[in-house]
Amino acid sequence: MTAVPHPRSEAPGSARAGRLSLAVALLSGALGAAVALLATRQEWSQGTATVAGGAFPLTAKGSDVTGVPAALAIVGLAALVAVFAVRRAGRFVVAVLLALSGAGIVAAALIGASDSSALDEQAAQASGDASASVDALSHTAWPYVAVVGGVLILLAGLLALRYGRLWPAMSGRYERGGTPQPRRKAPAVDPDRPEDLWKALDRGEDPTGA
């Protein structure tokens, strides 16, 4: 006879999965955004342009090649924070935005890994010839570092989509069921006790009751 798990036995497992997925999503999302932003500030490609019969060295940073990874990294970081400020359908929408930000970074970085337009533009400016193009073009590994950052943000988004319903919300005034928590009643103030008067003033209350 097959044993049927009791519904209560599944709650601790769900809570553990929620805590673990939350920690992984926060770490991977924040780390991914930092990695992507760092990568866009590094040198992605290099080459030479022929100027006055000589070779003129050219370099291009990730931000020169494409501004998409840096912009999406900021969007992804904002979405990661916003996940905790919304509930239900709103959390799903923000989680989708977080995942799409990571996927967009991956796509833009892979395209930029073989792009030469930024260096071609520099070659045209250096030589004074609008049709000039870069020679001896080579690329560094930094575009692929940006890809890693995008993958980490994508992972955070997928975790938010899968386990976001188990994560707590930013507001502390409401419980998980959405029921307002009762406010604590302020202790009574005895006008004959100076220490009670001072405590009431510290809480921003009027000890006279006026």
C-alpha positions in Angstrom: 0.0 0.0 0.0 1.5 3.3 -1.1 1.7 6.0 1.7 0.1 9.3 0.8 2.2 12.3 2.1 0.3 14.5 4.5 -0.2 18.1 3.2 1.5 19.5 6.3 4.7 17.5 5.6 5.1 19.4 2.3 5.1 22.9 3.9 8.6 22.7 5.4 10.0 21.5 2.1 8.3 24.4 0.3 9.6 26.9 2.9 13.2 25.5 2.4 12.9 25.7 -1.3 11.7 29.3 -1.1 14.5 30.4 1.2 17.2 28.6 -0.9 15.8 29.9 -4.2 15.6 33.4 -2.8 19.2 33.4 -1.7 20.4 32.0 -5.0 18.3 34.5 -7.0 19.6 37.5 -5.0 23.2 36.4 -5.3 23.1 35.5 -9.0 21.1 38.6 -9.9 23.3 41.1 -8.1 26.5 39.3 -9.2 25.3 39.1 -12.8 24.5 42.8 -13.0 27.9 43.7 -11.5 29.7 41.4 -13.9 27.8 42.7 -17.0 28.5 46.3 -16.0 32.1 45.6 -15.4 32.5 43.8 -18.7 31.0 46.7 -20.7 33.7 49.0 -19.4 36.6 46.8 -20.6 38.2 46.4 -24.0 36.2 44.2 -26.4 38.1 44.6 -29.7 41.2 46.0 -31.1 42.8 46.5 -34.6 44.7 49.0 -36.7 44.0 51.7 -39.3 46.3 52.8 -42.0 47.1 56.5 -41.5 49.8 58.3 -43.5 51.3 55.1 -44.6 51.5 53.7 -41.1 49.5 51.5 -38.8 47.5 53.4 -36.1 46.2 51.2 -33.2 42.5 51.2 -32.4 40.6 49.8 -29.4 36.9 49.7 -28.5 35.3 49.2 -25.1 32.1 47.2 -24.7 30.2 50.4 -24.2 31.5 51.6 -27.6 30.3 48.4 -29.3 26.9 48.3 -27.7 25.1 50.0 -24.9 22.5 47.2 -24.5 24.2 45.0 -21.9 24.8 47.9 -19.5 21.3 49.2 -19.9 19.7 45.8 -19.4 21.9 45.1 -16.4 20.5 48.2 -14.7 17.0 47.2 -15.7 17.6 43.7 -14.3 18.9 45.0 -11.0 15.8 47.2 -10.6 13.6 44.3 -11.5 15.3 42.2 -8.9 14.5 44.7 -6.2 11.0 45.3 -7.5 10.2 41.5 -7.2 9.8 42.1 -3.4 7.6 45.1 -3.8 4.8 43.4 -5.7 2.6 40.4 -5.4 0.9 37.7 -7.5 0.5 38.9 -11.1 2.8 41.9 -10.5 5.5 39.6 -9.3 5.1 37.4 -12.3 5.4 40.3 -14.7 8.6 41.6 -12.9 10.1 38.2 -12.9 9.5 37.9 -16.7 11.2 41.3 -17.1 14.2 40.1 -15.0 14.6 37.0 -17.1 14.2 38.9 -20.4 16.9 41.4 -19.2 19.3 38.5 -18.7 18.5 37.0 -22.1 18.9 40.3 -23.8 22.4 40.8 -22.3 23.4 37.3 -23.6 22.2 38.1 -27.1 23.7 41.6 -27.3 27.1 40.4 -25.9 27.3 37.5 -28.3 26.5 39.8 -31.3 29.1 42.3 -30.0 31.7 39.6 -29.7 32.2 39.7 -33.5 31.2 43.3 -34.2 33.6 45.6 -36.0 31.4 48.6 -36.6 32.9 50.6 -33.6 36.4 50.1 -34.9 35.4 50.8 -38.5 34.0 54.1 -37.4 37.3 54.9 -35.5 39.3 53.9 -38.6 37.3 56.2 -40.8 37.8 59.1 -38.4 41.5 58.5 -38.0 42.2 58.2 -41.7 39.7 60.8 -42.9 38.3 58.2 -45.3 34.6 57.4 -44.7 35.0 54.0 -46.5 38.0 53.0 -44.4 37.8 49.8 -42.3 39.8 48.4 -39.5 42.7 46.0 -40.2 44.0 43.1 -38.1 40.8 42.9 -36.1 40.8 40.8 -32.9 38.4 40.4 -30.0 39.0 39.9 -26.3 37.1 37.6 -23.9 35.2 40.4 -22.2 32.1 40.0 -24.3 31.8 36.4 -23.1 32.2 37.7 -19.5 29.2 39.9 -20.2 27.4 36.7 -21.4 28.1 35.1 -18.0 26.6 38.1 -16.3 23.5 37.8 -18.5 23.1 34.1 -17.7 23.2 34.9 -14.0 20.5 37.5 -14.3 18.5 35.1 -16.5 18.8 32.4 -13.8 17.5 34.9 -11.2 14.5 35.6 -13.4 13.8 31.9 -13.9 14.0 31.3 -10.1 11.6 34.2 -9.5 9.2 32.7 -12.0 9.3 29.3 -10.4 9.6 30.1 -6.7 8.5 33.8 -6.5 5.2 32.9 -4.9 7.1 31.5 -1.9 9.1 34.6 -1.4 8.2 37.3 1.2 7.0 40.7 0.2 8.8 43.9 1.1 6.0 45.3 3.3 6.1 44.1 6.9 2.6 45.3 7.8 0.9 42.4 6.1 1.2 38.7 6.6 1.4 36.2 3.8 -2.3 35.9 3.6 -2.6 39.7 3.0 -4.3 40.3 6.4 -3.3 43.5 8.2 -1.4 42.9 11.4 -2.9 44.5 14.4 -1.1 47.5 15.7 0.3 47.3 19.2 -1.5 49.4 21.6 0.6 52.1 23.3 1.0 51.6 27.0 -1.0 53.9 29.3 0.8 57.0 30.5 0.8 57.8 34.2 1.0 61.6 34.5 2.4 61.2 38.0 5.4 59.3 36.7 8.0 61.5 34.8 9.6 58.5 33.1 6.2 57.6 31.4 5.9 61.2 30.2 9.4 61.1 28.6 8.7 57.7 27.0 5.5 59.1 25.5 7.3 62.1 24.1 10.0 59.8 22.6 7.2 57.9 20.8 5.9 61.2 19.4 2.7 61.0 21.5 1.0 63.8 23.5 1.2 62.6 27.1 -1.5 65.0 28.1 -4.0 63.2 25.9 -5.1 66.5 24.3 
